Amino acid sequence: PNPDRHAEMSAVLMTSASGASGVIAFTGLDALRAFDPGARPVPCTLDEVAVTAVEAGAAAVVIDVAGPGMLIIEGELIGALAAKQRRVRLEDGWGWLSITGS
């Protein structure tokens, strides 16, 4: 493999009955194959999926759409994940942790 070679990848978007779009992602091959047996996986992190959702103008990230347990991430949380922020439990509730550096 050539490390200087870069492939272009397209995000797969779904549209809800209300017209909102969502980027789809999967937690593993079993969930991906349940959605589309012929799909080719592209490994990525949740941060990368969130960045893609922001860039695509998607209202949601839809994880494991074919089950067994679908998860939908919406609203401000997508932007926070794209910015590499994490929710952390504090003694008095919850807060955001920002990840800096590589």
C-alpha positions in Angstrom: 0.0 0.0 0.0 1.1 3.5 -0.8 0.9 5.7 2.4 0.6 8.9 0.2 -2.5 7.6 -1.6 -5.8 8.9 -0.3 -9.2 7.5 -1.2 -12.3 9.6 -1.4 -15.2 8.3 0.7 -18.8 9.3 0.6 -21.1 9.3 3.6 -24.3 7.4 3.4 -27.3 9.5 4.4 -30.8 8.4 5.3 -33.8 10.7 5.3 -36.5 10.4 7.9 -40.2 10.7 7.2 -39.9 14.3 8.4 -37.2 15.1 5.9 -34.3 15.2 8.3 -31.1 13.6 7.2 -28.8 11.3 9.2 -25.4 9.9 8.6 -25.4 6.1 9.2 -22.7 4.2 11.1 -22.2 0.7 12.5 -20.6 -0.7 15.6 -19.4 -3.8 13.8 -19.5 -6.1 10.8 -22.6 -7.9 12.0 -24.6 -4.7 12.2 -23.3 -3.5 8.8 -24.1 -6.9 7.2 -27.6 -6.8 8.7 -28.2 -3.5 6.9 -26.4 -4.5 3.6 -24.7 -7.8 3.1 -22.7 -6.5 0.3 -21.5 -3.3 2.0 -17.7 -2.7 2.3 -16.7 -1.3 5.8 -14.6 1.8 6.3 -13.3 1.9 9.8 -13.6 5.2 11.5 -14.1 6.8 14.9 -17.2 8.4 16.3 -15.4 11.8 16.1 -14.9 11.3 12.3 -18.5 10.3 11.8 -19.6 13.4 13.7 -17.4 15.6 11.6 -18.9 14.0 8.5 -22.4 14.7 9.8 -21.5 18.4 10.5 -20.0 18.8 7.0 -23.0 17.1 5.4 -25.5 19.2 7.3 -27.0 16.1 8.8 -29.4 16.4 11.7 -28.4 13.0 13.2 -25.9 10.2 13.4 -27.8 6.9 13.2 -25.9 3.9 14.6 -26.9 0.3 13.8 -30.0 1.3 11.8 -30.8 -2.4 11.2 -30.6 -3.3 14.9 -30.5 -5.0 17.2 -30.4 -1.7 19.1 -30.4 1.5 17.0 -28.9 4.6 18.6 -29.6 8.2 17.3 -27.3 11.0 18.2 -28.8 14.5 17.5 -28.4 18.2 18.1 -25.6 19.8 20.0 -24.0 16.4 20.8 -22.9 15.9 17.2 -21.0 19.2 17.2 -19.4 18.4 20.6 -18.3 15.0 19.4 -16.9 16.5 16.2 -14.9 18.9 18.4 -13.5 15.9 20.3 -15.4 16.7 23.4 -16.5 14.0 25.8 -19.2 13.9 28.5 -17.7 13.0 31.9 -19.4 12.2 35.2 -18.5 14.7 37.9 -19.2 14.5 41.7 -22.1 17.0 41.2 -23.4 15.9 37.8 -22.0 15.9 34.3 -19.5 18.1 32.4 -17.6 18.3 29.1 -14.0 17.2 28.7 -12.1 18.6 25.7 -9.4 16.5 24.1 -6.5 18.4 22.7 -3.5 17.3 20.7 -3.2 14.1 18.7 
